[in-house]
Amino acid sequence: MRRVVVTGMGMVTPLGDGVDTNWRRLLAAESGIRAIQAFDTTDLATKIAGEVPRGDKESGLFNADLYMLPKDQRKVDKFIIFAMAAAKQAVEDSGWKPEDDESRERTGVMIGSGIGGLGPIADTAIELKEKGPRRVSPFFIPSALINLASGQVSIRHGFKGPNHAVVTACATGAHAIGDAARIIRYGDADVMVAGGAESAVVPVGIAGFIACRALSTDFNDTPDKASRPYDKARDGFVMGEGAGVLVLEEYEHAKARGAKIYAEVLGYGMAGDAYHITAPAEDGDGGFRAMRAAIKDAGIQPSDIDYINAHGTSTPLGDEIELGAVERLLGDAAAKMTMSSTKGATGHLLGAAGAIEAAFTCLAIRDQIAPPTINLENPSVETPIDLVPNTAKPVKIEIAMSNSFGFGGTNASVVFKKVA
Amino acid sequence: MSDIAERVKKIVVEHLGVEAAQVKEDAKFIDDLGADSLDTVELVMAFEEEFSIEIPDDAAEKIQTVGDAINFINANAKS
């Protein structure tokens, strides 16, 4: 069977622009959560989020002009700009530059989003109501369509292979990477630029998730403490924005061109809860079966896993349900498991979360270190699993798994392995 | 009249991200200024907004150069 490896990574998140900045700040247990700057939050119960910090690239901040001309930025929603940024970083990092038509046709793109252009949809609805249909911009639809992240990236880089997009809420990034790896395994492409992007930190996005009772509201005065997976005081997730993109490549293809390899995509599993539109199944069965399927696909035993990057969004219900499912999966091996949620630092990037967390999982394998779960001061339940509270922990990591679960009861797990 | 020309050129510069010097009256939006079909739709909307006029679709299709836009607006603008 064709093997798939990760040869490039890029990301823009509330922790800043670029993989190095993100990884350094994550290992230093810093938080990217702040008071919302982009709009007035007076009427909203949640006044904090993980917005992408703007400024100089040299300072680790995001300068959109480096990735898209200002005249083109006007025509797309932020999630597309973030995707373009993360994709450019990932492609450059991989060193992959198809020089002929055949190579371009063997290179595809699969960047999804949970919600897509929520901002322009809301703004255009107001425009339509106030000024009528003739004032609706011709760029409205292509600014908001979810698959236009993949479309824009393919146009910019000339990648003519499979062009696809995943929409599975907060599991989008993980599904995109898993599905893209399968496209390579199946032989439809040799290289896939895969990940997720999100920009739902807009009034209608915050109000909508508040209405679902999903967001934290208790930490508006101490934003950096708000996202606290597994902690007793957690009261909901903190929304983040940004994008994560990986370059996935067939192993022999990568080796032939002497590419740097972060890790192998060893296994991928999916499952549905068939339970509730927003709440996870109480016994975590969907997550459990996604993990079990990924492990089976990888051809390993649960006890072979050294590190898990948890979904762990800091919601009262979800964190413990996932923890229970992992304990059930591992049995006695739980006592030697290391599992952390990097959402304490980044907040929850919805459709981008699985992609940036896949990247963090690969970096954990590269550097043999588990990033911390920040703000975990008093765990709400006892567990034999080491949840890596507040301080990164050196661990021997051969095999690691990243979990992502989404509204609608959709669950995905991706297993990565160190390549010798 | 020159005021209308200047305002048209300013809109073209802003929307197409081109240099003011390129925006000559005989410059074609698509062939010379890098616009695509969606850009031209948006430009016409911007002209409508700026000059408080309505440019019907059949008239909009004939506006292919900067000069075409200036002439149409000179003939139709209320102000």
Interface residues (C-beta under 8 A of the other chain):
Chain A: L69 P70 K71 D72 K75 R134 R135 S137 P138 F139 P142
Chain B: H15 L16 G17 L38 V41 E42 M45 E48 E49 E54
